[in-house]
Amino acid sequence: MNNNELIKRDLSVLWHPCTQMKDHEWLPLIPIKRGKGVWLEDYDGNRYLDAISSWWVNLFGHSNPKINAAIQQQSKQLEHVLLAGFSHEPAVKLAEELVKILPEPLERCFFTDNGSSAVEAALKMSYHYWRNLGQNGKTKFIALTNSYHGETLGALAVGGVDLYKKTYHPLLMDVLTVQSPDCFYREPGESNRDYSIRMFEPMRRKLEKYHKEVCAVIIEPLVQCAGNMRMYDSIYLWLLRQACNEFGVHLIADEIATGFGRTGSMFACEQADISPDIMCLSKGLTGGYLPLAVVATTDRLYRAFYDDYETLKAFLHSHSYTGNALACSAAIATLAIFKEKNVIKNNKSLEKCMLDAVLPIVDHPHVAEIRQQGMIIAIEMVKNKATKESFPWQQRRGLHVYQYGLKNEMLLRPLGNVVYFMPPYVIKPQEIRQMADVAIKGIDLATKN
């Protein structure tokens, strides 16, 4: 088997996600045969450093021995059983381990299959909570511009990126939208903290006006990942938590991409010393192995559904593979690595290495900003550095960086004009420098004319 043989077979039967398939008339697919650590290898023997953790899911490298062993062992005993009326030890143990590390008072875990389904469950859970309490007027949600929460209809509705949302707008519920505290737009000399405080005022006004109609505010803490890796200060989260308390509105933290160490702490909310009413987790939960998501919430919220069957207060939301035993085992092994390797602390040196490696491009005439939050680095390419004028999206400058990367052993998949790194935590300093060197050269070539 070689690359061309598998590509031909692929294009005859598959429809790939987030892809204009006609591009593959001239942009070859990359068929991967195996992975080890941060490296992927195709059928022709070419290697690619996975600088984006395969869509942000891989934490401890491909073919991780500990996670491999956990899945293999579990497969000999139980692969899956329904979680309605039944249970199994991996689901219980995973929930126990999560409750130990989640911000208090999050102490109940509801399993779903993936990030979008976790957001759907969280939205329904919040709405249903208020309904069970007799507050039927609470039917709306507040979300931020430039946000992304998934691509099922409820998740799309509370998202704010037109690229994904605009086509399906007629199908979506109405949502109250507030301007993002995205610090890319701060005034010259204005700190991220001051800008985030200033940008909280629109949120406060919206809550003051609509809180009787609002179930919850949903946000991505600290980083709007699919929204071009835009970032804001943790003070915004602290202010939002206080306002949600004041106005009687749930706070839903979508930590699907920001959780499990990506932002420099186990969960991004910890950096504001706050806890949401509902937290959505997925992606890194299983170390990048299997689909699994968790909606974590408080006992107070859980108790609103706990009643006699005849009251019809139960949360009748389900997925066939809820709490899959193999996925839970992978997640348990992943959490064990965090404890055994002191990952959050050890990542600090990697974070510094990543920043040092990209500093040579900070004064580039077509780089508006280099921003970092923990193990995430983003480099924003612009047409005009002084005004931050963007390149026209039709020019696909990021695609040029992607193509250059593939020619130089690097999987970079920019978001529009934003080149970013979100590598597995097992990356080595020399691999970080290699990653940055390829990205810098790619950016230079992509912005020359």
HELIX and SHEET records of a PDB file:
HELIX    1   1 ASN A    3  VAL A   13  1                                  11    
HELIX    2   2 MET A   21  GLU A   25  5                                   5    
HELIX    3   3 SER A   53  TRP A   56  1                                   4    
HELIX    4   4 PRO A   65  SER A   75  1                                  11    
HELIX    5   5 GLU A   89  ILE A  101  1                                  13    
HELIX    6   6 GLY A  115  ASN A  132  1                                  18    
HELIX    7   7 LEU A  153  ALA A  157  1                                   5    
HELIX    8   8 ASP A  162  LYS A  165  1                                   4    
HELIX    9   9 LYS A  166  LEU A  171  5                                   6    
HELIX   10  10 CYS A  183  TYR A  185  5                                   3    
HELIX   11  11 ASN A  192  ARG A  198  1                                   7    
HELIX   12  12 PHE A  200  TYR A  210  1                                  11    
HELIX   13  13 ILE A  235  PHE A  247  1                                  13    
HELIX   14  14 ALA A  268  ALA A  272  5                                   5    
HELIX   15  15 LYS A  283  THR A  286  5                                   4    
HELIX   16  16 ASP A  299  ARG A  303  1                                   5    
HELIX   17  17 TYR A  309  THR A  311  5                                   3    
HELIX   18  18 ALA A  325  LYS A  341  1                                  17    
HELIX   19  19 VAL A  343  VAL A  358  1                                  16    
HELIX   20  20 LEU A  359  ILE A  361  5                                   3    
HELIX   21  21 TRP A  393  GLN A  395  5                                   3    
HELIX   22  22 ARG A  397  LYS A  407  1                                  11    
HELIX   23  23 PRO A  429  ALA A  446  1                                  18    
SHEET    1   A 4 ILE A  32  LYS A  36  0                                        
SHEET    2   A 4 TRP A  39  ASP A  42 -1                                        
SHEET    3   A 4 ARG A  47  ASP A  50 -1                                        
SHEET    4   A 4 MET A 410  LEU A 411  1                                        
SHEET    1   B 7 LEU A 106  THR A 112  0                                        
SHEET    2   B 7 ALA A 293  THR A 298 -1                                        
SHEET    3   B 7 ILE A 278  LEU A 281 -1                                        
SHEET    4   B 7 HIS A 250  ASP A 254  1                                        
SHEET    5   B 7 VAL A 214  ILE A 219  1                                        
SHEET    6   B 7 LYS A 140  LEU A 144  1                                        
SHEET    7   B 7 LEU A 176  VAL A 178  1                                        
SHEET    1   C 2 VAL A 223  GLN A 224  0                                        
SHEET    2   C 2 ARG A 230  MET A 231 -1                                        
SHEET    1   D 3 VAL A 367  GLN A 373  0                                        
SHEET    2   D 3 ILE A 376  MET A 381 -1                                        
SHEET    3   D 3 VAL A 418  PHE A 421 -1                                        
END                                                                             
